[in-house]
Amino acid sequence: MSTSDHRPLRTFGRIKSRPIKPRQAALFDTLLPSIAVPDPKAGPVDPRVLAPEAAEAWLEIGFGGGEHLAAQAERHPHAVIIGCEPFLNGVGSLLRHVDERGLKNVRIHADDARAVVQALPDASLDRVMILFPDPWHKARHNKRRLVQDDFAAELVRVLKPSGTLRFATDWADYADWALERFARTPGLARIGDVEDWHAAPADHIVTRYEEKKLGDVAPIFLDFQRI
């Protein structure tokens, strides 16, 4: 078996923590099929096909409980927002938000985001958001971090010129790690407040996860633009 035949290392932890609430479980059967991203292994995933009426296409990688994604979708109805999250409790939570708010511009991939990114056409996204990914803060686990050189290059490929990338974490070491890799990725330029890493961007939406302060530092925000 060649190296290319091996599955990529998991960049996320558990996929389920507790029984999914009955109402949310029902939405997996009634709502999810109509807004699910097609299997990326079956062919290209083109945002223009997912939502032909959308003026922009965004991607949120690891949306947690879906609070941020749902709020952004409500604020920006002109943009289709693709959310990727393998944690099924989080998927159930986002489905509830979509249902309660009547959101029509959300698409969900309940699995690893890397498969979707690989299936996206070149220059197909206006915005990518990676907010508080699993830190894998022990040195021996750093190889499991989502942000790696090859993945950063893939994000540049799928971003449109002038498209933006936001990374946020509450682990200091991961911020250093991500900045190093994004900074050396051709096609990305740092934007925003480069002096104050803790300055939340004006359009950021604070979630309950962020308020728990589970990391070792106040939230750090790194914004980049495709050049």
C-alpha positions, 0 to 999 in steps of 0.5 A: 500500500502506498503512502497516498492510500493512507487516510489523512490523520484526524484533526478533530477529536470525538464525533459525539459526546451525548445523546442528540436531543430528539428534536435535533435528531429528527432534523437529521432526517427531515432538514439535513438531506436538503442542505447537505453538501454532496459527497465530495468523494463523488465529484467537484463541490461547486458553490455556484451549483449549491446555491446559484442565487448566492453572490458570495460563497463562504466556508466555516471549518469546524463550526462547533455548535453553529452559533457563529455560522448561523448568525453570519448567515442571518447577517449575510443572506447574499452569501451561501455559507458552507459549514463543515463539522464532524461533531454530530452534536454540533451538527444537530445544534446548527440544524436547530438554528437553521430551522428556527431562523428559517435560514436558506443560505446554509449548507452542511458537511457533517465530516472532515472539511479537508475533503470538501476543500479538495473538491472545491474549484479554484478561486471559488470562495470569498471567505474562509473561517477557522475558529478555535480548531482542536489545538492538539497542544502536546508537541507529539500531537502537532502533526494532527493540527488542521493548519499544515503547509499543504492545507494552507496552500489548498486554502489559497487555491480555493480563495478568490483574489482578495478573498479572506481567511480568518483563523482564531484560537485561544492557545498561544502556541497554535497561534504562533504555529498558524501564523508561521505557516500562513505567513510562508504560504505564497498568495497570502498577506496578513491584514487587520490589526497586526499589532494587537492579536487579541483585537476581535474583528468588528464582524466577529460573533462571540460564541458560548464556546469562546466565553468558556475560556478553555485555552491558555490565552485570550482569543487571538485573531489572525486575518489574511487576504488572497493576493 
